[in-house]
Amino acid sequence: MRSLEDAAGAVEYPGRGLVVGRDEDGLPFVAYWLTGRSRASKRRRLVVGDWEIVVEDVSGGPRDELRHYTAAVRTADWVVVGNGTQVSDLAAARRSRTDLQLALREHAYEPDPPIRTPRIFASASTDGTGVVVGSARAVPGAVDLVQHPSLYLAQLPLATAVTVKTYGGSTSAVVADGLPEIVSCKDSWRSVAGLWDVLDPSIRVGLFVVPLNAPNFERAVLAF
């Protein structure tokens, strides 16, 4: 098992990524980062509300659902995190008690050929149980097909997390990823903000990490 930092920093351009884990003190947390190559992708910010965290445009231009979206939704009992419009849909599925691994099958990768960015997501109860991490990604060699790799854990062990990122290549040769990975995460949940230092400064846009035992997102730690 490699570390969370090694997993996030293993490639030049990881795109967007998320983490759901339990720190060495047993506190569950979620984290999300976004990076960008284009000027438009870099002109975004994270806006934290009590129940939502939104990726927002700062250029004053038109809204683009592939770049501007709700990245996290929570209630008192659970949280859903992801990189696009599927977050709201999967939150609705969670409210209706639909199996999220089945609900994920209603989604496809992003309509951005030739990259075909995976739609990634994670969900967990606020006590750190019932963890689901997955994606909707193109099938390598058969890009008109969609596969939905996902991982379910009834409860994460201490100092363990599941992470998934959209890309696995470089800024000049973007490679779709979307495969969940179990990693180690030592220290406290706040230390996960150190992922910011692992990401290439030329592509960093924003990062948040929040504990799940708080009543809302008010304790979010942000990096820009």
C-alpha positions as CSV (number, residue, x, y, z in Angstrom):
1,M,0.0,0.0,0.0
2,R,1.5,3.3,-1.0
3,S,0.9,6.6,0.8
4,L,-1.7,9.1,-0.2
5,E,1.0,11.6,-1.0
6,D,2.7,9.1,-3.3
7,A,-0.5,8.3,-5.1
8,A,-1.4,12.0,-5.7
9,G,2.1,12.9,-6.7
10,A,2.8,9.9,-8.9
11,V,1.9,11.7,-12.1
12,E,2.5,15.1,-13.5
13,Y,-1.1,15.9,-14.2
14,P,-3.6,14.1,-11.8
15,G,-6.5,16.4,-12.8
16,R,-9.2,16.3,-10.2
17,G,-9.0,13.9,-7.3
18,L,-10.7,13.0,-4.1
19,V,-10.0,11.2,-0.9
20,V,-12.2,9.6,1.8
21,G,-10.4,8.3,4.8
22,R,-9.9,7.8,8.5
23,D,-6.9,9.5,10.2
24,E,-4.6,7.8,12.8
25,D,-6.9,9.2,15.6
26,G,-9.9,7.6,14.0
27,L,-11.5,10.8,12.6
28,P,-13.1,10.3,9.2
29,F,-12.5,13.0,6.5
30,V,-13.0,13.8,2.8
31,A,-10.7,15.9,0.6
32,Y,-10.9,17.1,-3.0
33,W,-8.4,18.9,-5.2
34,L,-8.6,20.4,-8.7
35,T,-5.9,21.4,-11.1
36,G,-6.0,22.9,-14.6
37,R,-4.0,23.4,-17.7
38,S,-6.0,26.2,-19.5
39,R,-6.3,29.8,-18.3
40,A,-10.1,29.3,-17.9
41,S,-9.6,26.2,-15.8
42,K,-7.2,28.0,-13.5
43,R,-9.7,30.9,-13.0
44,R,-11.8,29.1,-10.4
45,R,-12.2,29.0,-6.7
46,L,-13.8,26.8,-4.0
47,V,-16.7,28.4,-2.1
48,V,-17.7,26.7,1.2
49,G,-21.2,26.8,2.5
50,D,-22.7,24.9,5.4
51,W,-24.0,22.1,3.3
52,E,-22.3,22.5,-0.1
53,I,-18.8,23.2,-1.5
54,V,-19.0,24.7,-5.0
55,V,-16.4,25.2,-7.7
56,E,-17.0,28.7,-9.0
57,D,-15.8,30.8,-11.9
58,V,-13.8,34.0,-11.0
59,S,-13.4,35.3,-14.6
60,G,-17.0,36.6,-15.0
61,G,-17.5,34.4,-18.0
62,P,-20.3,32.0,-18.8
63,R,-21.0,29.0,-16.6
64,D,-19.5,25.7,-17.9
65,E,-20.8,22.6,-16.2
66,L,-17.6,20.8,-16.8
67,R,-15.6,23.4,-14.8
68,H,-18.2,24.9,-12.5
69,Y,-20.2,22.6,-10.3
70,T,-21.1,21.5,-6.8
71,A,-18.1,19.4,-5.6
72,A,-19.5,18.3,-2.2
73,V,-23.0,17.9,-0.6
74,R,-23.6,16.8,2.9
75,T,-26.3,16.2,5.5
76,A,-26.0,15.5,9.2
77,D,-25.6,11.8,8.3
78,W,-23.6,11.5,5.0
79,V,-21.5,13.3,2.4
80,V,-21.0,13.0,-1.4
81,V,-18.0,14.4,-3.2
82,G,-17.1,14.5,-6.8
83,N,-16.0,16.4,-9.9
84,G,-19.2,17.3,-11.7
85,T,-23.0,17.3,-12.0
86,Q,-23.2,13.7,-10.9
87,V,-22.6,14.9,-7.3
88,S,-26.1,16.4,-7.0
89,D,-27.6,13.3,-8.7
90,L,-25.8,10.9,-6.4
91,A,-26.8,13.0,-3.4
92,A,-30.4,12.6,-4.5
93,A,-29.9,8.9,-4.8
94,R,-28.4,8.8,-1.3
95,R,-31.4,10.6,0.0
96,S,-33.7,8.0,-1.6
97,R,-31.6,5.2,-0.1
98,T,-30.6,4.0,-3.6
99,D,-27.5,1.8,-3.8
100,L,-24.9,4.3,-5.0
101,Q,-22.9,1.7,-6.9
102,L,-26.1,1.0,-9.0
103,A,-26.9,4.7,-9.3
104,L,-23.4,5.4,-10.7
105,R,-24.3,3.2,-13.7
106,E,-26.7,6.0,-14.8
107,H,-23.6,8.2,-15.5
108,A,-21.1,8.3,-18.3
109,Y,-17.7,10.0,-18.6
110,E,-17.6,13.8,-19.4
111,P,-18.4,14.8,-23.0
112,D,-14.9,16.2,-23.7
113,P,-13.4,14.0,-26.5
114,P,-10.7,13.0,-27.0
115,I,-9.9,13.0,-23.3
116,R,-13.2,11.6,-22.0
117,T,-12.6,12.7,-18.4
118,P,-13.9,10.2,-15.9
119,R,-16.7,11.3,-13.5
120,I,-15.4,10.5,-10.1
121,F,-17.2,10.4,-6.7
122,A,-17.1,9.3,-3.1
123,S,-19.6,8.9,-0.4
124,A,-19.5,8.0,3.3
125,S,-21.6,8.3,6.4
126,T,-20.4,11.0,8.7
127,D,-19.1,8.3,11.1
128,G,-16.8,7.0,8.4
129,T,-18.7,3.9,7.6
130,G,-20.4,2.8,4.3
131,V,-17.6,4.2,2.1
132,V,-18.2,4.0,-1.7
133,V,-15.7,5.4,-4.2
134,G,-16.0,5.0,-7.9
135,S,-16.1,6.5,-11.4
136,A,-17.7,6.4,-14.8
137,R,-14.9,6.1,-17.4
138,A,-14.4,5.1,-21.0
139,V,-13.3,1.5,-21.7
140,P,-9.8,1.6,-23.0
141,G,-9.8,0.5,-26.6
142,A,-13.6,0.8,-26.8
143,V,-14.3,4.4,-25.9
144,D,-18.0,4.3,-26.8
145,L,-18.5,2.0,-23.9
146,V,-18.6,3.0,-20.2
147,Q,-17.3,1.1,-17.3
148,H,-18.0,1.9,-13.6
149,P,-15.2,0.7,-11.3
150,S,-16.2,1.2,-7.7
151,L,-15.1,0.1,-4.3
152,Y,-17.2,-0.4,-1.1
153,L,-15.8,-0.6,2.4
154,A,-18.1,-1.1,5.4
155,Q,-15.5,0.8,7.5
156,L,-12.0,2.1,6.8
157,P,-9.2,1.0,9.1
158,L,-7.3,3.6,11.0
159,A,-4.8,5.6,8.9
160,T,-6.3,4.4,5.7
161,A,-8.1,6.1,2.8
162,V,-9.5,5.5,-0.6
163,T,-8.5,7.9,-3.4
164,V,-9.4,8.3,-7.1
165,K,-8.2,10.8,-9.6
166,T,-9.3,11.7,-13.2
167,Y,-5.9,11.5,-14.9
168,G,-2.7,9.6,-14.9
169,G,-0.5,11.3,-17.4
170,S,1.1,14.6,-18.1
171,T,-0.2,18.0,-19.2
172,S,0.9,17.3,-22.8
173,A,-0.3,13.7,-22.8
174,V,-3.5,13.4,-20.7
175,V,-4.4,9.9,-19.7
176,A,-7.8,9.0,-18.2
177,D,-7.7,7.2,-14.9
178,G,-10.7,6.9,-12.6
179,L,-9.6,3.7,-10.8
180,P,-10.0,3.7,-6.9
181,E,-7.0,2.9,-4.8
182,I,-6.6,2.1,-1.1
183,V,-3.7,4.1,0.4
184,S,-2.2,4.9,3.8
185,C,-2.7,8.3,5.4
186,K,-0.7,9.0,8.6
187,D,-1.1,11.9,11.0
188,S,-4.3,13.9,11.5
189,W,-7.0,14.8,8.9
190,R,-5.6,18.3,8.7
191,S,-2.3,17.0,7.4
192,V,-4.1,15.9,4.2
193,A,-4.0,19.6,3.2
194,G,-0.3,18.9,2.6
195,L,-1.4,17.3,-0.7
196,W,-1.3,20.9,-2.0
197,D,2.5,20.8,-1.8
198,V,2.6,17.6,-3.8
199,L,0.8,19.1,-6.8
200,D,2.7,21.0,-9.4
201,P,2.4,24.7,-8.6
202,S,1.8,25.5,-12.3
203,I,-1.5,23.6,-12.4
204,R,-2.8,24.0,-8.9
205,V,-6.3,25.5,-8.5
206,G,-7.7,24.6,-5.2
207,L,-8.0,21.9,-2.4
208,F,-10.3,21.3,0.5
209,V,-10.2,18.8,3.4
210,V,-13.0,18.5,5.9
211,P,-13.7,16.3,8.9
212,L,-16.9,14.3,8.8
213,N,-17.7,14.5,12.5
214,A,-18.4,18.3,12.3
215,P,-22.1,19.3,12.0
216,N,-21.4,21.0,8.6
217,F,-18.6,22.1,6.3
218,E,-17.5,25.0,8.6
219,R,-14.3,23.3,9.6
220,A,-13.1,22.9,6.0
221,V,-9.3,23.6,5.4
222,L,-8.8,25.3,2.1
223,A,-5.7,25.8,-0.1
224,F,-5.4,28.0,-3.2
